[in-house]
Amino acid sequence: MKQLMILLTLVITAAMLISGVFFPDSPLMWLGSTAPEYAGLRGGIIAMLIVLLCTKPPRALWLRSLLLAVAVALAGASLVQAMNYQLQLFDAALFIEVAIILAIEALEGHHRPARSLARKITVEYR
């Protein structure tokens, strides 16, 4: 389920990047910013999401630290800019969603395979 959410966020971010650069008057960008700074930020977000899709848990500690630092910075900056009316609605929602995804991935624990609660039953055929 996490992989699907990361993939769909990647698709939405790529659509906003393409729309912002090539089609700034499209309906998708009515509530999104077409500034080049946000296009660069969307490109960085796409790179981070591709890294999350390519690496498997448990990830290295340095990568998890980087993910958490980016998540905190992205969430803080997007909340401050949204409160000051400097950030459009779609951009604020996208950046908060990406910050939550990055924080969840950064705070992952070590995964153990789940044990089956069902008892093993042997069936003998006669």
MOMO-V596593 format. One line per field, one symbol per residue. ss: DSSP state (A for helix, B for strand, O for the rest). A space follows every 50 residues. Layout:
# MOMO-V596593
ss=???
This chain:
# MOMO-V596593
ss=OAAAAAAAAAAAAAAAAAAAAAOOOOAAAOOOOOOAAAAAAAAAAAAAAA AAAAOOOOOOAAAAAAAAAAAAAAAAAAAAAAAOOOOOAAAAAAAAAAAA AAAAAAOOOOOOOOOOOOOOOOOOOO
